[in-house]
Amino acid sequence: MIESSVIARISQDFLAFHRIHFFYAAFESGLLDALQLPTDRDELIVRLGVKHPEILDSLLELGVLLEELSLFDGYYKITGQYTKLLMEKDALGAVMRQMVMVNGPVFRRLAERLQGGPPGDYLSGTGGMLAHSARLLEPLVADFLSDELVKDRPLNILEVGCGTGIYLKHAALINPRAFGVGLDMQEDVIKLADANLADWGIDDRFKVIKADIRHPLPELAGPFDVILLLNNIFYFTPAERSALLRC
């Protein structure tokens, strides 16, 4: 006989699984953006370009059952605190999407990999999302930079794996005379960081380039006062890390 406590735990896991996947599907399909204001089914079909309304109906029904959406007088609305929080906190929302897009396939293919199968290409097309999810640690890293960066003289900074460029922004705020280069290996991340630096008004002090630090370009010749490698060393295999850090 199965212990009631085990059944309760399985039930909680079951709900968590569906809540995470509901958020992913609703975010990626544009449903959550469309429901910023109460909207009826017919309008959702038009706005989202839905070709299979029955699938939309199932997604909406799941949202209501999970109490993330409400339905009143024919209009759907976001009411769940879980979904509201993930929409408001970009990094948290990106982490939830990462669980479905990246973490899930890793475990799904693990048995095949154990038997000698090829490694999966889990990062292709996910650079922007991963750059956003990495910002979950931003408060901790920002405090670290504030303690460590020199504030009273020009500072030439190289950031390896700059992501959204957020830590170049923090460096600019900490030291108004800081300048430098951010690099990343994914084109979509470079475009994101480029746009952010322009929006933040620091693109005259920092630039971002597509490069692999292990094969540096002339722009990376330095010398640099500070080199940042923040929250991304796990993208390199353990065998690569000593050479990476020496480089």
C-alpha positions as CSV (number, residue, x, y, z in Angstrom):
1,M,0.0,0.0,0.0
2,I,1.4,3.4,-1.0
3,E,2.0,5.8,1.8
4,S,-0.3,8.7,1.8
5,S,2.7,11.1,2.2
6,V,4.2,9.7,-1.0
7,I,0.9,10.2,-2.9
8,A,0.7,13.8,-1.6
9,R,4.3,14.4,-2.7
10,I,3.6,13.0,-6.2
11,S,0.5,15.2,-6.4
12,Q,2.5,18.3,-5.6
13,D,5.1,17.3,-8.2
14,F,2.4,16.7,-10.8
15,L,0.9,20.2,-10.2
16,A,4.4,21.8,-10.3
17,F,5.2,20.0,-13.6
18,H,2.0,21.3,-15.2
19,R,2.3,24.8,-13.8
20,I,5.9,25.2,-15.2
21,H,4.8,23.8,-18.6
22,F,1.7,25.9,-18.7
23,F,3.8,29.0,-18.1
24,Y,6.2,28.0,-20.8
25,A,3.5,27.3,-23.4
26,A,1.5,30.4,-22.5
27,F,4.6,32.6,-22.7
28,E,6.0,31.2,-25.9
29,S,2.6,31.3,-27.7
30,G,2.1,35.0,-26.8
31,L,-1.0,34.1,-24.7
32,L,0.4,35.8,-21.5
33,D,1.1,39.1,-23.4
34,A,-2.4,38.9,-25.0
35,L,-4.0,38.5,-21.5
36,Q,-2.5,41.7,-20.0
37,L,-6.1,42.9,-20.2
38,P,-9.2,40.6,-20.0
39,T,-9.7,39.1,-23.4
40,D,-12.3,36.7,-24.8
41,R,-11.6,33.5,-26.8
42,D,-12.4,34.8,-30.2
43,E,-10.1,37.8,-29.8
44,L,-7.3,35.5,-28.6
45,I,-7.7,33.3,-31.7
46,V,-7.3,36.4,-33.9
47,R,-4.5,38.0,-32.0
48,L,-2.4,34.8,-31.7
49,G,-3.1,33.6,-35.3
50,V,-4.4,30.3,-33.9
51,K,-5.0,27.6,-36.5
52,H,-6.1,24.9,-34.0
53,P,-8.6,26.5,-31.5
54,E,-9.1,23.2,-29.7
55,I,-5.5,23.4,-28.5
56,L,-5.9,26.9,-27.3
57,D,-9.0,25.8,-25.5
58,S,-7.0,23.1,-23.7
59,L,-4.3,25.5,-22.7
60,L,-6.9,28.0,-21.4
61,E,-8.6,25.2,-19.5
62,L,-5.4,24.1,-17.9
63,G,-4.6,27.7,-16.9
64,V,-8.0,28.0,-15.2
65,L,-7.6,24.6,-13.5
66,L,-4.2,25.6,-12.1
67,E,-5.9,28.9,-11.0
68,E,-3.4,30.9,-13.0
69,L,-6.2,32.2,-15.2
70,S,-9.7,33.1,-14.4
71,L,-12.8,33.1,-16.7
72,F,-15.6,35.5,-16.0
73,D,-18.4,36.4,-18.4
74,G,-16.5,34.9,-21.4
75,Y,-13.3,36.8,-20.7
76,Y,-10.0,35.3,-19.6
77,K,-7.6,37.1,-17.2
78,I,-4.3,36.3,-15.5
79,T,-5.0,36.0,-11.8
80,G,-2.4,33.5,-10.4
81,Q,0.3,35.0,-8.3
82,Y,2.8,32.5,-9.7
83,T,2.3,33.6,-13.3
84,K,2.1,37.3,-12.4
85,L,5.4,37.1,-10.6
86,L,7.2,35.3,-13.4
87,M,5.9,37.9,-15.8
88,E,7.1,40.7,-13.6
89,K,10.5,39.2,-12.8
90,D,12.2,38.6,-16.2
91,A,15.0,36.5,-14.7
92,L,12.6,34.2,-12.9
93,G,10.4,33.7,-16.0
94,A,13.6,32.9,-18.0
95,V,14.6,30.3,-15.4
96,M,11.2,28.6,-15.8
97,R,11.5,28.6,-19.6
98,Q,15.1,27.2,-19.3
99,M,13.8,24.3,-17.3
100,V,11.6,23.2,-20.2
101,M,13.9,24.1,-23.1
102,V,17.3,23.2,-21.8
103,N,17.1,21.2,-18.5
104,G,14.3,18.9,-19.7
105,P,16.0,17.7,-22.8
106,V,19.3,17.0,-20.9
107,F,17.5,14.5,-18.6
108,R,15.4,13.1,-21.5
109,R,18.5,12.2,-23.4
110,L,20.7,11.2,-20.5
111,A,20.2,7.4,-20.9
112,E,21.2,7.7,-24.5
113,R,24.2,9.8,-23.6
114,L,25.3,7.2,-20.9
115,Q,25.4,4.6,-23.7
116,G,27.8,6.7,-25.8
117,G,25.3,8.8,-27.7
118,P,26.4,12.3,-29.0
119,P,26.0,15.3,-26.8
120,G,22.9,17.4,-27.4
121,D,22.9,20.9,-28.8
122,Y,21.0,22.4,-25.9
123,L,22.3,25.9,-26.2
124,S,21.4,26.6,-29.9
125,G,18.8,29.4,-30.1
126,T,18.6,29.8,-26.3
127,G,21.3,32.4,-25.8
128,G,19.0,35.3,-25.1
129,M,16.9,33.3,-22.7
130,L,19.9,32.0,-20.8
131,A,21.4,35.5,-20.6
132,H,18.1,36.7,-18.9
133,S,18.0,33.7,-16.5
134,A,21.6,34.4,-15.4
135,R,20.4,37.7,-14.1
136,L,18.8,35.9,-11.2
137,L,22.1,36.3,-9.4
138,E,22.4,40.0,-10.3
139,P,22.0,41.4,-6.8
140,L,24.8,39.2,-5.4
141,V,27.2,39.9,-8.4
142,A,26.4,43.6,-8.3
143,D,27.4,43.8,-4.6
144,F,30.6,41.9,-5.4
145,L,31.5,44.3,-8.2
146,S,30.8,47.3,-6.0
147,D,33.3,45.9,-3.4
148,E,36.0,44.9,-5.8
149,L,36.1,47.4,-8.7
150,V,38.4,50.4,-8.3
151,K,36.3,53.6,-8.4
152,D,38.9,56.5,-8.6
153,R,40.7,56.0,-11.8
154,P,40.1,54.8,-15.4
155,L,39.4,51.1,-15.6
156,N,39.7,48.9,-18.7
157,I,37.4,45.9,-18.3
158,L,37.0,42.7,-20.3
159,E,33.9,40.6,-19.6
160,V,34.0,37.1,-20.9
161,G,30.5,35.9,-21.6
162,C,28.8,39.3,-21.1
163,G,25.2,38.1,-21.7
164,T,22.8,41.0,-21.6
165,G,25.6,43.4,-20.7
166,I,24.1,44.1,-17.3
167,Y,27.4,43.8,-15.4
168,L,29.1,46.3,-17.8
169,K,26.2,48.6,-16.8
170,H,27.0,48.0,-13.1
171,A,30.7,48.7,-13.8
172,A,29.8,51.9,-15.5
173,L,27.7,53.0,-12.5
174,I,30.4,52.0,-10.0
175,N,33.2,53.7,-11.9
176,P,32.2,56.6,-14.2
177,R,35.6,56.3,-15.9
178,A,35.3,52.6,-16.7
179,F,35.3,51.4,-20.3
180,G,36.0,48.1,-22.1
181,V,34.8,45.1,-24.1
182,G,32.2,42.4,-23.5
183,L,32.4,39.2,-25.5
184,D,30.0,36.4,-26.1
185,M,29.9,33.4,-28.5
186,Q,26.3,33.6,-29.6
187,E,25.0,36.1,-32.1
188,D,21.6,36.6,-30.6
189,V,23.2,37.5,-27.2
190,I,25.6,40.0,-28.9
191,K,22.6,41.8,-30.5
192,L,20.8,41.9,-27.2
193,A,23.8,43.3,-25.4
194,D,24.4,45.8,-28.2
195,A,20.8,47.1,-27.9
196,N,21.0,47.3,-24.1
197,L,24.3,49.3,-24.0
198,A,22.7,51.8,-26.4
199,D,19.5,52.0,-24.3
200,W,21.6,52.5,-21.1
201,G,23.7,55.2,-22.8
202,I,27.0,53.5,-22.3
203,D,27.7,52.3,-25.9
204,D,30.4,55.0,-26.2
205,R,32.3,53.4,-23.3
206,F,31.7,49.7,-23.9
207,K,31.4,47.5,-27.0
208,V,30.5,43.9,-27.4
209,I,32.0,41.5,-29.9
210,K,31.4,37.9,-30.9
211,A,34.5,36.0,-29.9
212,D,35.9,32.9,-28.0
213,I,38.3,33.9,-25.3
214,R,40.3,30.7,-26.1
215,H,41.0,32.1,-29.6
216,P,41.3,35.9,-28.9
217,L,40.9,38.5,-31.6
218,P,43.2,41.6,-31.9
219,E,40.5,43.7,-30.0
220,L,41.2,41.5,-26.9
221,A,45.0,42.2,-26.8
222,G,44.6,44.4,-23.7
223,P,46.1,45.2,-21.4
224,F,43.0,45.0,-19.2
225,D,42.8,46.1,-15.6
226,V,40.0,43.7,-14.8
227,I,38.7,40.5,-16.5
228,L,35.3,39.3,-15.5
229,L,34.1,35.7,-15.9
230,L,30.8,35.6,-14.1
231,N,28.4,32.7,-13.6
232,N,29.4,30.9,-16.8
233,I,32.5,28.7,-16.2
234,F,30.1,25.7,-16.3
235,Y,29.8,26.1,-20.0
236,F,33.3,24.8,-20.3
237,T,34.2,21.2,-19.5
238,P,36.3,20.6,-16.3
239,A,39.2,19.5,-18.6
240,E,39.1,22.9,-20.3
241,R,38.9,25.2,-17.3
242,S,42.6,25.4,-16.3
243,A,43.6,26.4,-19.8
244,L,40.7,28.9,-19.9
245,L,41.7,30.6,-16.7
246,R,45.3,30.7,-17.7
247,C,44.2,32.3,-21.0
